Each structure stands twice: as C-alpha cells, then as structure tokens.
Amino acid sequence: MNLYRQGDVLLRQVRALPEEATKIPASGRIVLAHGEVTGHAHAIEAGQAEEYQTSSKDSVQRFLRVMEHADVTHEEHATVPLPAGIYEIVQQREYTPQAARTVVD
C-alpha cells in the first residue's frame, strides 16, 4: 500500500473502509489537519473525496475515499496529488516528557 505525506499529515492507503466507518458530511473542503499557529490547513476539495471515521472509547480513526483523484493543498507545502483509493488519515505525534501529543503546523 502507498504512503503520501504533506507536512505533519500522513495518508496511508488501505484496502477498504472499516465496516463501522460512518460518512462525515462535508461542505466546501475536507480539512485533514488545522495549523494552530498559522491558521493554515491541509485540505481537499469536498467534491474530490469523502471523509469517514470510526470511533471507540479510546480513539477516533479518520479515512478518506478519493473517487478519481484529489489534491491535498496547504499554503506552505507543495500540493500532493492522490490517486483514487481509500486512505487512513494519520496526524504525526511527538513525544515530550509530559506526554505524547499531536504535531501542529
């Protein structure tokens, strides 16, 4: 399976959506990750893909279904083209002595 990265966002291609995945309604664009410092975002136009998620007591997993092709855009990174497929959205984490935390731009 293929991997695609843009900054702190990793898209890992998977064979299929989990059966329990539910579709997240989108309007305008799908934001994969927000930048807390700059306000910029890793995003895809909603017409190019659909977002899904699964959730349990301990975690939420997000997925993206790209129908034909999609472009991941960000104001400070090069555009990443994605071919059709199903992808797990993984946001990079980092370790600090206090705790592991999600990386933000």
C-alpha positions in Angstrom: 0.0 0.0 0.0 1.2 3.5 -0.7 2.0 6.4 1.7 1.6 10.1 1.0 2.8 12.8 3.3 2.3 16.6 3.4 4.0 18.2 6.4 2.6 16.5 9.6 -0.2 14.6 7.8 0.3 11.1 6.5 -2.2 9.4 4.2 -1.8 5.6 4.3 -3.6 3.7 1.5 -5.7 0.8 2.9 -7.7 -1.9 1.1 -11.1 -0.9 2.3 -13.1 1.2 4.8 -13.8 -0.5 8.1 -17.4 -1.7 8.2 -18.2 0.5 11.1 -17.0 3.7 9.4 -19.6 6.5 9.1 -19.5 9.2 6.5 -18.8 12.8 7.7 -20.8 15.4 5.8 -18.6 18.0 4.1 -19.2 21.4 2.6 -16.6 23.2 0.7 -13.5 21.3 1.7 -12.3 18.4 3.9 -9.7 19.6 6.4 -7.2 16.9 7.2 -5.4 19.0 9.8 -5.6 22.6 11.1 -2.5 24.7 11.7 -2.9 26.2 15.2 0.0 28.7 14.8 -0.7 29.9 11.2 -4.3 29.1 10.7 -3.4 27.3 7.5 -4.8 23.8 6.8 -4.1 20.6 5.0 -7.3 20.2 2.9 -9.0 18.6 -0.1 -12.0 20.0 -2.0 -15.1 18.1 -0.9 -16.1 17.2 -4.4 -12.9 15.2 -4.9 -13.2 12.9 -1.8 -15.4 11.8 1.1 -14.4 11.7 4.8 -15.3 8.8 7.1 -14.5 8.0 10.7 -14.7 5.2 13.3 -14.6 5.9 17.0 -14.2 3.9 20.1 -13.8 4.8 23.8 -10.1 5.4 23.3 -9.6 6.7 19.8 -11.0 8.1 16.5 -9.7 7.0 13.2 -10.3 9.1 10.1 -10.4 7.9 6.5 -10.6 9.4 3.1 -12.3 7.9 0.0 -10.9 9.5 -3.2 -13.2 8.8 -6.1 -11.0 9.7 -9.1 -8.2 12.0 -8.0 -7.7 14.6 -5.3 -5.1 17.3 -4.5 -4.0 17.8 -0.9 -3.3 21.5 -0.5 -1.7 23.7 2.1 -0.5 27.3 2.0 3.1 26.4 2.9 3.6 23.0 1.3 3.6 21.7 -2.3 0.3 20.2 -3.5 0.2 16.4 -3.1 -1.8 14.5 -5.8 -3.7 11.4 -4.6 -5.0 8.7 -7.0 -8.3 7.1 -6.4 -8.5 4.9 -3.3 -9.1 4.6 0.4 -6.7 6.3 2.8 -6.3 6.4 6.6 -5.6 9.9 7.8 -2.7 9.9 10.3 -1.5 13.0 12.1 2.1 12.9 13.3 2.6 12.7 17.0 5.7 13.7 19.0 6.9 12.7 22.4 7.5 15.2 25.2 8.4 14.3 28.8 4.9 15.4 29.8 3.0 13.2 27.2 2.8 12.3 23.6 0.9 15.0 21.6 -0.3 15.7 18.1 2.1 17.8 16.0 0.6 21.0 14.6 2.0 23.5 12.0 
